[in-house]
Amino acid sequence: MKKLYNTEAILKTHYGDEEFVRTMVELFIEHLPEMSAELQKASAKKDWANLYFYAHKMKATIDLFSIESLTDIIRKLEKQGKAAADSKTLKQDVDYVSDVINACVAQLKNDFALAGH
């Protein structure tokens, strides 16, 4: 399976500090599924403020982990939330983000031997 993320950016900005990368991975596993669930709730309720909030919050982590499949879509959701603009693809887009986040969590747990998380 193709890797959905890349930790090179974290390693570059933190001088190859593997322990820091591991900490960031643990934070990703702990927080991103929760944020993704909140993003889904916000989209279901057309809660534009929270859709913007969670998309904006997730964007930095998505960029940090170079999750290229989500780079454009998370920005699209962020803009939609800010503009309070509904779309025919909103549910599909949010579900896609959730699916990719869950797949990334599984890969990260496996790659960093974090089965207990």
GUTORMAR-973965 format. One record per residue (C-alpha): chain; residue in one letter; x, y, z negated. Coordinates in steps of 0.1 Angstrom, whole numbers, always signed. Example, Ala and Ser with C-alpha at 12.3 -4.5 7.8 and 13.67 -1.06 7.14 Angstrom:
REM GUTORMAR-973965
mikol / vodo / c1 / c2 / c3
A / a / +123 / -45 / -78
A / s / +137 / -11 / -71
This chain:
REM GUTORMAR-973965
mikol / vodo / c1 / c2 / c3
A / m / +0 / +0 / +0
A / k / +12 / +35 / +9
A / k / +23 / +56 / -20
A / l / -3 / +83 / -26
A / y / +20 / +106 / -46
A / n / +56 / +117 / -46
A / t / +76 / +128 / -77
A / e / +105 / +144 / -58
A / a / +92 / +179 / -65
A / i / +91 / +173 / -102
A / l / +126 / +158 / -101
A / k / +139 / +187 / -81
A / t / +125 / +214 / -104
A / h / +136 / +195 / -135
A / y / +171 / +185 / -124
A / g / +164 / +148 / -120
A / d / +151 / +144 / -156
A / e / +134 / +110 / -154
A / e / +120 / +113 / -189
A / f / +102 / +146 / -180
A / v / +88 / +128 / -149
A / r / +75 / +100 / -171
A / t / +59 / +126 / -194
A / m / +42 / +143 / -165
A / v / +30 / +109 / -152
A / e / +15 / +101 / -187
A / l / -3 / +135 / -187
A / f / -16 / +128 / -151
A / i / -30 / +94 / -162
A / e / -45 / +109 / -194
A / h / -61 / +141 / -179
A / l / -68 / +138 / -142
A / p / -95 / +111 / -143
A / e / -113 / +132 / -169
A / m / -110 / +164 / -148
A / s / -122 / +144 / -118
A / a / -153 / +132 / -137
A / e / -160 / +168 / -147
A / l / -156 / +179 / -111
A / q / -182 / +153 / -101
A / k / -206 / +164 / -128
A / a / -202 / +201 / -118
A / s / -209 / +192 / -81
A / a / -240 / +171 / -90
A / k / -254 / +201 / -109
A / k / -242 / +227 / -84
A / d / -224 / +242 / -114
A / w / -202 / +265 / -92
A / a / -182 / +280 / -121
A / n / -171 / +246 / -133
A / l / -166 / +232 / -98
A / y / -141 / +261 / -93
A / f / -126 / +257 / -127
A / y / -118 / +220 / -124
A / a / -107 / +222 / -87
A / h / -84 / +251 / -96
A / k / -70 / +232 / -126
A / m / -64 / +200 / -106
A / k / -48 / +218 / -77
A / a / -15 / +225 / -95
A / t / -11 / +188 / -105
A / i / -21 / +176 / -70
A / d / +6 / +199 / -56
A / l / +32 / +189 / -83
A / f / +27 / +152 / -74
A / s / +26 / +160 / -37
A / i / -8 / +142 / -32
A / e / -10 / +153 / +4
A / s / -44 / +136 / +11
A / l / -59 / +160 / -15
A / t / -40 / +192 / -7
A / d / -66 / +207 / +16
A / i / -97 / +192 / +1
A / i / -91 / +205 / -34
A / r / -86 / +240 / -20
A / k / -118 / +237 / -1
A / l / -136 / +227 / -33
A / e / -120 / +255 / -52
A / k / -132 / +280 / -26
A / q / -167 / +265 / -25
A / g / -169 / +268 / -63
A / k / -157 / +304 / -63
A / a / -181 / +314 / -35
A / a / -210 / +293 / -50
A / a / -213 / +278 / -15
A / d / -230 / +245 / -10
A / s / -222 / +222 / +18
A / k / -233 / +189 / +34
A / t / -200 / +173 / +25
A / l / -198 / +184 / -12
A / k / -206 / +151 / -28
A / q / -185 / +132 / -2
A / d / -155 / +155 / -8
A / v / -158 / +152 / -46
A / d / -161 / +114 / -44
A / y / -131 / +113 / -22
A / v / -110 / +133 / -47
A / s / -122 / +109 / -74
A / d / -113 / +78 / -54
A / v / -78 / +91 / -46
A / i / -72 / +102 / -82
A / n / -82 / +67 / -95
A / a / -59 / +51 / -69
A / c / -31 / +74 / -79
A / v / -36 / +65 / -116
A / a / -34 / +28 / -107
A / q / -2 / +33 / -87
A / l / +14 / +54 / -114
A / k / +5 / +29 / -141
A / n / +21 / +2 / -120
A / d / +51 / +21 / -108
A / f / +60 / +34 / -143
A / a / +50 / +3 / -161
A / l / +23 / +21 / -182
A / a / -2 / -8 / -184
A / g / -13 / +3 / -219
A / h / -25 / +37 / -208
